[in-house]
Amino acid sequence: MQVMAHTVDLEEGSAAANGGCSGLSRVLDDAQSTKPWEQQPFRVRKLKLIRACVNGAGWLFGPASRLKDWASCRWLDMGAHLGGIEVAAPGVDPSHVVLYFHGGAFLGASVWTHRELLGRLSAATGARVIAVEYRLAPENPFPAGLEDALAAWLWAQNHCGSGAAISVAGDSAGGNLAFVLMLRLAQLGLKQPTCCAVLSPWLLLDPKEVSARHGENVAETIAVAQLPGWRRATDFWSAIYAQGHSRADPLISPLLASEELLRQLPPILIHADADEPLCPDGVEMAARCREAGVLTELKLYNGTVHVHQAFPLLFPRAAKDSLKKIGEFFLRFWCSHSSMPQRPAQVWLAPCFCQSSL
């Protein structure tokens, strides 16, 4: 099977994108220190404060999205510590489900910060979108996020109906969780999603592997000279997420997964901006999935930003085009969804994560 790669030239909002990058550069300056994250308590506290402000704003304004999209939204209890929201635009097919993982560097954001995007995704796919409120670092480091992703998948298998076609999706760190969920399902021999779509996925967290692939400065390989702090910032964030666990573990850096497991993945769709720092992650993962025989589509946009789908006012054409393509991709495989008997979902009793296991 072949990987389909397209660069979509939608350069709307370039000035806004550059301005946004300048603002992000100031945020990244907070992670410039080379000290281990444990020795930077002030920066950790500052991250927590930023998270509280962002998530608080999402909790306040996220529900108001219903006034715009008229999508229903209800809270779901998925377990003792796990929950999420189900967003359904008018007229969706209840047998089509998207299990969604929000981004936020494993440290911030929530289902409510992404509520507006979820409504548009539901309308574009004609499906119920179940967004997972997974636990965040530093309070809940790896493997908490993966445990919650797997628990949410098992919950969806048991509560969305026996004939439901369930796909997974996510943005940035949520795209990482979508991939590691599928890798873990392959390890356990459990049913895979019908297909998967990820937006600007963060797939390589190991700093040594990043340096080996992209040199000492990621800005030397792609056009992100306005983000000189990106590499150190992502190293800082990923260290907080891993907290001592090897970031070369494929369940943290799915780009390092074995071909044996990759070939078990369902059809994959990857969208990213051609100049964003995480573009190389998506391009390489698309190539690796193709080599493993997985049907893979890759689409790169010009003149946008990281996860531009979340900014429809800045990039209306690009955001609409991306969600439209996701809807078409999902529908193609939902229509061919097989009703063959599958192994029943099982309770995950004893998680074991070994770097050598993949």
Disulfide bonds with the S-S distance in Angstrom:
none
